[in-house]
Amino acid sequence: MSAAPQVDPAPPPPDRALRRERAGWYSYDWAMSVFNTSVTTVFLAPYLTSIAEAAADADGRIHPLGISVPPGSWFGYVLSLSVVLQVLVLPITGAIADRSGAKRQLLATFAGLGSLCTMSLFFVAGERYLLGAALFIAANLSFGAATVVYYSWLPDLAGPNERDAVSSRGWAFGYLGGAVLLAGNLALFSQYESLGLTEGEAVRICLASAGIWWAGFTVVSVSLLRNRRPRESAVAVSPGQGALAGGFRQLAATLRDLRRYRLTLWFLGAYLLFNDGVQTIIGVSAQYGAEELDLDQSTLISAILLVQVVAFFGAIAMGRIAMVIGAKRTVLGSLVLWVGVLVAAYFVQSGAVVQFYLLAVCIGFVLGGTQALSRSLFSQLIPPGKEAEYFGFYEISDRGTSWLGPFLFALTYQLTESYRYAIFSLVFFFVAGGWLLARLDMRRAIVEAGNTPPERL
């Protein structure tokens, strides 16, 4: 007589306090994502470029700090500087967050500063390109620091078997929030003349609205989340030292100790590669659509909005798939789909709006799930008590190396003079990153980090 099939016991339902705290955690993804969509992706780059052009001299150059710069390069340099500063600051931020036990206060401080700087972009007009650059650098730096603190709550809010679902749900709410505000901003921008506004005034209102949205929903998050006492591993320095000094000491100790967690570093290397491919596709898709496919601006912006909406459903769906087959297998499957997206993009016909929208749907579906499940996988590989600090390194992998994909894209175009070959070259990042991830023994990596593996990986 055959034995009855084994049925995994369902996890116990979270208690009321935990459900409340998870709602606060989800609400911050809803709050912060508008900065990426409305500010960084859509409105600020062309607007700040136009401000720099208005300030250019007779030779068509601007001169920040006495350095001659073409206006068209200004936003790229500003964005790069903000990323370099994040690479320097984020690990320290994480170390302080782990040691202080004051994550709520840190989240409120960083999000408050970032949203205030974003709201202040309303005052960037005329020839104030330096003001715009300074405000964006401060906002982006604050955004990264707040994200590190926010990510570090995930291990506290979900056990190993629930983490994929909780992470996916948070990421899904973020995409939905970004889509809601972006839709409102696009409606305002498309009707600015009938509202008695100039184009510049409409853009400034859209930028400021992102800061207001970010600040308002952060209040909800901070009111629902709660602090926890630092774990013993996060307070190895003497308690008489300040949080900043202790944070630097803890960071130095972690850098020395990283060799013990070689498999965690292996995952970061894999993530660095395939995430760079993801970020590059996001960054160059509009350029590919405009230059190679001859699509107009309204089509490109509406495609960005479509990606945001579909990413909400994609993150939820891939989170449920991960519950059945495991997060690692789901991420590996998503990387195969990313390769398929690039192959399809190579064959999209010029002027084919419907084909481009279908491509946007495919990107949206795999985008949210890939990022959400990568976050939950990495959370399993962090030594207990060092969540924020390690997520600082995770954010560096996310942001600090994002020049690799654009460099390969630009180099391929320079050598071939074809955007189709340039977009196809990004296949390398998904193949190489997927190969590294496939070879990683996740269960062993989780145990080596001092954590309990989930039932499915």
C-alpha positions in Angstrom: 0.0 0.0 0.0 1.5 3.3 -1.1 2.2 6.0 1.4 0.1 9.1 1.4 1.7 12.0 -0.4 3.4 14.5 1.8 1.7 17.9 2.0 3.7 20.9 3.2 1.9 22.5 6.2 0.7 26.0 5.4 2.5 28.7 7.3 0.4 30.1 10.2 -1.4 33.3 9.5 0.4 36.4 10.6 -0.9 38.1 13.7 -2.6 41.4 13.6 0.5 43.4 14.6 2.6 41.8 11.9 -0.1 42.3 9.2 -0.2 46.0 10.2 3.6 46.3 10.0 3.6 44.5 6.6 1.1 47.0 5.4 3.4 49.8 6.4 6.3 48.1 4.6 4.3 47.8 1.4 3.2 51.4 1.6 6.8 52.6 1.5 7.4 50.9 -1.8 4.2 52.6 -3.0 5.6 55.9 -1.7 9.2 55.8 -3.0 8.7 54.3 -6.5 7.3 57.6 -7.9 10.8 59.1 -7.6 12.2 56.5 -10.1 9.3 56.8 -12.5 8.2 60.4 -12.6 11.5 62.1 -11.7 14.4 60.0 -12.9 12.9 58.0 -15.8 10.5 60.5 -17.4 10.6 64.2 -16.6 13.9 65.4 -15.0 16.5 64.4 -17.7 15.0 66.4 -20.6 13.9 69.3 -18.3 17.3 69.7 -16.7 18.9 69.5 -20.1 16.7 72.3 -21.3 17.6 74.4 -18.3 21.3 73.8 -19.0 20.8 74.8 -22.6 19.2 78.1 -21.5 22.3 78.8 -19.4 24.8 77.9 -22.2 27.2 80.5 -23.5 27.7 81.6 -27.1 29.7 78.4 -27.8 26.8 76.3 -26.5 28.6 75.2 -23.3 28.0 75.5 -19.6 30.8 75.8 -17.0 30.0 74.2 -13.6 33.0 74.7 -11.3 34.9 76.1 -14.2 34.6 72.9 -16.2 33.3 73.2 -19.8 30.4 70.8 -20.4 27.9 70.4 -23.2 24.3 70.8 -21.9 23.4 67.4 -23.4 25.9 65.7 -21.1 24.9 67.5 -17.9 22.2 65.1 -16.5 24.4 62.1 -17.3 27.3 63.5 -15.3 24.9 64.5 -12.4 23.4 61.0 -12.3 26.8 59.4 -12.3 28.0 61.6 -9.4 25.0 60.7 -7.4 25.7 57.0 -7.9 29.4 57.4 -6.9 28.3 59.1 -3.7 25.8 56.3 -3.0 28.6 53.7 -3.4 30.5 55.6 -0.6 27.6 56.2 1.7 25.2 53.3 1.5 27.3 50.7 3.4 27.9 53.2 6.2 24.1 53.9 6.3 23.4 50.2 6.6 25.9 49.7 9.4 24.5 52.6 11.4 20.9 51.3 10.9 21.9 47.8 12.1 23.7 49.2 15.2 21.4 52.0 16.2 18.1 50.1 16.4 16.4 53.3 15.1 15.3 52.3 11.6 12.0 54.2 11.8 13.8 57.4 12.6 16.4 56.8 9.9 13.7 56.0 7.3 11.8 59.1 8.2 14.9 61.3 8.0 16.2 60.0 4.7 12.8 59.9 3.0 11.9 63.3 4.5 15.1 64.9 3.1 14.7 63.2 -0.3 11.1 64.2 -0.7 11.8 67.8 0.4 14.6 68.0 -2.2 12.2 66.5 -4.8 9.5 69.1 -4.0 12.1 71.8 -4.2 12.7 70.9 -7.9 9.7 73.1 -8.5 12.0 76.1 -8.1 14.4 75.0 -10.8 13.6 77.4 -13.6 15.4 79.8 -15.9 19.1 79.0 -15.8 19.3 77.3 -12.4 20.9 74.1 -13.7 23.3 74.0 -10.7 20.3 74.1 -8.3 18.6 71.3 -10.1 21.8 69.2 -10.0 22.3 69.8 -6.3 18.7 69.0 -5.4 18.7 65.8 -7.5 22.0 64.6 -6.1 20.7 65.1 -2.5 17.4 63.5 -3.4 18.9 60.4 -5.1 21.4 59.9 -2.3 18.6 60.1 0.3 16.5 57.8 -1.9 19.3 55.1 -1.8 19.9 55.5 1.9 16.2 55.1 2.7 15.9 52.1 0.4 18.7 50.3 2.3 16.9 50.9 5.6 13.6 49.8 4.1 14.9 46.6 2.6 16.4 45.6 5.9 13.0 45.1 7.5 12.2 42.2 5.1 13.8 39.4 7.3 11.9 40.8 10.3 8.5 40.7 8.6 8.6 37.3 6.9 10.1 33.9 7.6 12.1 32.0 5.0 9.0 30.4 3.5 7.0 33.6 3.2 9.7 36.0 2.1 9.3 35.6 -1.7 5.6 36.4 -1.5 6.1 39.4 0.8 8.9 40.8 -1.2 6.9 40.3 -4.5 3.8 42.0 -3.0 5.9 45.0 -1.9 7.5 45.4 -5.3 4.1 45.1 -7.0 2.6 47.9 -4.9 5.6 50.0 -5.8 5.0 49.6 -9.5 1.3 50.3 -9.0 2.0 53.5 -7.1 4.5 54.7 -9.7 1.9 54.0 -12.4 -0.9 55.9 -10.7 1.1 59.1 -10.2 2.8 58.8 -13.6 -0.7 58.5 -15.2 -1.8 61.7 -13.4 1.4 63.5 -14.4 1.0 62.5 -18.0 -2.6 63.7 -18.0 -1.5 67.1 -16.6 1.5 67.4 -19.0 -0.6 66.6 -22.1 -3.2 69.3 -21.1 -0.9 72.0 -19.8 -2.0 74.6 -22.4 -5.7 74.2 -21.7 -4.8 74.6 -18.0 -3.0 77.9 -18.6 0.4 76.5 -17.9 3.7 76.6 -19.8 5.4 73.3 -20.5 8.1 74.1 -18.0 5.5 74.9 -15.3 3.8 71.6 -16.0 7.0 69.7 -15.6 7.9 71.4 -12.4 4.5 70.6 -10.9 5.0 66.9 -11.9 8.4 66.8 -10.3 7.0 68.4 -7.1 4.1 66.1 -7.0 6.5 63.1 -6.7 8.0 64.7 -3.6 4.6 65.3 -2.1 3.5 61.7 -2.8 6.8 60.3 -1.4 6.5 62.3 1.8 2.8 61.7 2.4 2.9 57.9 2.1 6.1 57.7 4.1 4.2 59.1 7.0 1.9 56.0 6.8 4.9 53.7 6.6 6.7 55.2 9.6 3.6 55.1 11.7 3.1 51.4 11.1 6.6 50.0 11.1 8.4 49.5 14.4 12.0 49.4 15.6 13.7 46.3 16.9 16.6 45.9 19.3 19.9 45.4 17.5 21.1 41.8 17.5 24.2 40.9 19.3 26.2 40.6 16.1 25.4 44.2 15.2 26.7 45.7 18.5 30.2 44.2 18.6 31.7 47.6 19.4 31.6 49.2 22.8 28.3 50.8 23.7 29.9 54.1 24.7 30.7 54.9 21.0 28.3 56.9 18.9 26.3 55.3 16.1 28.4 56.9 13.4 31.8 55.8 14.8 30.3 52.4 15.6 28.9 52.2 12.1 32.3 52.7 10.6 33.9 50.1 12.9 31.2 47.6 12.1 31.6 48.2 8.3 35.3 47.7 8.6 34.7 44.4 10.5 32.3 43.2 7.9 34.6 43.9 5.0 37.3 41.8 6.8 34.7 39.1 7.5 33.2 38.9 4.0 35.6 36.2 3.0 33.6 33.9 5.3 30.6 34.4 3.1 32.0 33.5 -0.3 28.6 32.2 -1.6 26.9 35.5 -0.6 29.5 37.3 -2.7 28.9 34.8 -5.5 25.2 35.7 -5.5 26.1 39.4 -5.6 28.3 38.8 -8.6 25.5 37.0 -10.4 23.0 39.7 -9.5 25.5 42.4 -10.6 25.5 40.9 -14.1 21.8 40.1 -14.8 20.5 43.2 -13.0 22.9 45.4 -15.0 21.2 43.9 -18.1 17.7 44.7 -16.6 18.7 48.3 -15.8 20.3 48.8 -19.2 17.1 47.7 -21.0 15.1 50.1 -18.9 17.5 52.9 -19.6 17.9 52.4 -23.4 14.5 51.2 -24.4 13.2 54.7 -25.2 16.4 55.5 -27.2 15.9 52.2 -29.1 12.3 53.0 -29.8 13.0 56.5 -31.0 16.2 56.0 -33.0 15.8 52.5 -34.4 12.0 52.1 -34.5 11.0 55.7 -35.3 8.4 55.8 -32.6 7.0 59.2 -31.3 7.3 60.5 -27.8 3.7 59.8 -26.8 4.2 56.1 -27.8 7.4 55.8 -25.7 5.9 57.4 -22.6 2.7 55.4 -22.8 4.9 52.3 -23.1 6.7 53.2 -19.9 3.3 53.5 -18.2 2.3 50.1 -19.6 5.4 48.5 -18.2 4.6 49.9 -14.7 1.1 48.5 -14.8 2.0 45.1 -16.1 4.9 44.9 -13.6 2.4 45.0 -10.8 0.7 41.8 -12.0 4.0 40.2 -13.0 5.5 40.6 -9.5 2.4 39.0 -7.9 2.3 36.2 -10.4 6.0 35.4 -10.2 5.8 35.5 -6.4 3.1 32.8 -6.6 5.2 30.8 -9.0 8.1 30.9 -6.6 5.9 29.4 -3.9 5.5 26.3 -6.1 8.9 25.9 -7.7 11.2 28.1 -5.6 12.6 31.6 -6.0 15.9 30.5 -7.6 14.2 28.5 -10.3 11.8 31.3 -10.9 14.5 33.9 -11.3 16.4 31.6 -13.7 13.3 31.2 -15.7 12.8 35.0 -15.8 16.4 35.4 -17.2 15.5 33.0 -20.0 12.4 35.2 -20.7 14.7 38.3 -20.7 16.8 36.7 -23.4 13.6 36.1 -25.3 12.7 39.8 -24.9 16.0 40.9 -26.4 15.7 38.5 -29.4 12.2 39.8 -30.0 13.4 43.4 -29.7 16.0 42.7 -32.4 13.2 41.7 -34.9 10.6 44.4 -34.0 9.8 46.3 -37.2 10.4 50.0 -37.6 7.2 52.0 -36.8 5.4 48.9 -35.4 3.6 50.4 -32.4 1.7 47.3 -31.5 4.8 45.2 -31.6 6.5 47.7 -29.3 3.6 47.6 -26.8 3.7 43.8 -26.8 7.4 44.0 -26.0 6.6 46.4 -23.1 4.1 43.9 -21.8 6.7 41.2 -21.8 9.3 43.4 -20.1 6.7 44.5 -17.5 5.8 40.9 -16.6 9.4 39.7 -15.9 10.7 43.0 -14.5 8.9 43.1 -11.2 9.3 39.4 -10.4 13.0 39.4 -11.2 13.8 42.3 -8.9 11.5 41.2 -6.1 12.7 37.6 -5.9 16.3 38.6 -6.2 15.7 40.8 -3.1 14.1 38.0 -1.2 16.9 35.5 -2.2 19.6 37.9 -1.0 17.8 38.4 2.3 18.3 34.7 3.0 22.1 35.1 2.5 22.6 37.9 5.1 24.2 37.0 8.5 21.6 37.8 11.2 21.9 41.3 12.6 23.6 42.8 9.5 20.5 43.2 7.3 20.8 46.9 6.5 24.6 46.8 6.1 24.4 43.9 3.6 21.6 45.6 1.7 23.9 48.5 1.4 26.3 46.3 -0.6 23.2 45.0 -2.5 22.3 48.5 -3.5 25.9 49.1 -4.7 25.5 46.0 -6.9 22.2 47.5 -8.1 23.5 51.1 -8.7 27.2 51.3 -8.5 28.0 49.2 -11.5 25.2 50.3 -13.8 27.7 51.6 -16.3 28.6 48.2 -17.6 25.5 47.6 -19.7 25.3 51.1 -21.2 29.0 50.8 -22.0 28.5 47.5 -23.9 25.4 49.0 -25.6 27.3 52.1 -26.7 30.4 50.2 -27.8 28.4 47.7 -29.9 26.6 50.6 -31.6 29.9 52.4 -32.3 31.4 49.2 -33.8 28.3 48.2 -35.8 26.3 51.4 -36.2 23.3 49.3 -35.5 21.0 49.7 -32.5 19.6 46.2 -33.2 23.1 44.7 -32.6 23.5 46.9 -29.6 20.3 45.8 -27.9 21.1 42.1 -28.7 24.6 42.4 -27.1 22.9 42.7 -23.7 22.1 39.0 -23.9 25.6 38.5 -22.4 24.5 39.8 -19.0 21.6 37.5 -18.7 23.5 34.4 -19.9 26.5 35.1 -17.7 24.5 36.1 -14.6 22.2 33.1 -15.1 25.1 30.8 -15.4 26.6 32.0 -12.1 23.2 31.8 -10.3 22.5 28.3 -11.6 25.9 27.1 -10.2 25.2 28.6 -6.7 24.2 26.1 -4.0 21.6 28.3 -2.4 20.8 25.9 0.5 24.5 25.7 1.5 24.9 29.5 1.1 21.9 30.2 3.4 23.2 27.8 6.1 26.7 29.3 5.9 25.2 32.7 6.6 23.6 31.3 9.7 20.0 31.2 8.5 17.3 28.5 8.0 16.7 27.6 4.3 13.1 27.7 3.1 11.4 24.5 2.0 11.7 25.5 -1.7 14.6 27.3 -3.3 
